[in-house]
Amino acid sequence: MKLLQFSTSHYCRKARLALGYKQISYTVENLTPGLHALRLKPLTGLTTLPVLLPEQDSLPTAIADSTQILHFLQTYQPEPSYELPDPILQSQACLLEDWLDESIGVAARFVYYQFRSQEGKPLDPSLASQLVIQVVRWQYGINTAVVDLAAKRLDIALTELAYRWKQPYLVGNQFSVADIAAAALLSPLARIPVYCQTYPWLFERIVEVHHRCAESLPPGLETASC
Ligand SMILES: N[C@@H](CCC(=O)N[C@@H](CS)C(=O)NCC(=O)O)C(=O)O
């Protein structure tokens, strides 16, 4: 299997966590932002990463979208499972995954890129890095007003997740797609000191999920600094 990705994307991290959890061996192809659409459009009709290429005759050529990739992997290799046996709990996990993908992952992106362009500039003040950050801000329409709303949305989300992650898993008593989605899509916050200070439990859970999935820790969590 091959994973087409942007190496720094938190949605691509989500797909890598799932592949790691399932212990499926795969290669990665890192695409260049801007040129990625030329490679992706003919394959999926979309321009977003991650995309999984199963590279086997009887399987689809390309699977776009992290949620679809997790769904495909569960069917392709059912064990170890991240599907909950109780259909009501599984439906809750899918709902949480969708909310994390569509709302919270986007909010985390907004807050992260705002931080990197302001207080977080010293993390990499190079012209190349700041140029990428400005392009991303322009591409997604990131400005102070939307970042303010995104930060409020994250606070609500983290209040909900704090209750759920008091238990080892977000839903029921088993690891699920909700744990994978939350660990990946909130990982950019590890670079932002205010989140590290306010939500230390979040980063403990993110580290746990990464260990479980044999995936290297996200930037900001490789040392005990967060
Ligand atoms: N819902 C999608 C979102 C993926 C997404 O937003 N990917 C970003 C990278 S973090 C991307 O590929 N952006 C490039 C573009 O939109 O052209 C998923 O879960 O896969």
The ligand as a Gaussian input file, in Angstrom:
#p B3LYP/6-31G(d) Opt

LIG

0 1
 N      -11.876000      15.646000       5.360000
 C      -10.578000      15.456000       4.724000
 C       -9.742000      16.692000       4.984000
 C       -8.326000      16.563000       4.434000
 C       -7.630000      17.898000       4.315000
 O       -8.182000      18.970000       4.627000
 N       -6.388000      17.820000       3.835000
 C       -5.590000      19.009000       3.600000
 C       -4.228000      18.855000       4.241000
 S       -4.330000      18.979000       5.995000
 C       -5.338000      19.144000       2.108000
 O       -5.095000      18.180000       1.447000
 N       -5.381000      20.382000       1.587000
 C       -5.042000      20.670000       0.226000
 C       -6.204000      21.118000      -0.609000
 O       -7.313000      21.293000      -0.067000
 O       -5.995000      21.303000      -1.820000
 C       -9.963000      14.174000       5.282000
 O      -10.342000      13.772000       6.404000
 O       -9.151000      13.548000       4.606000

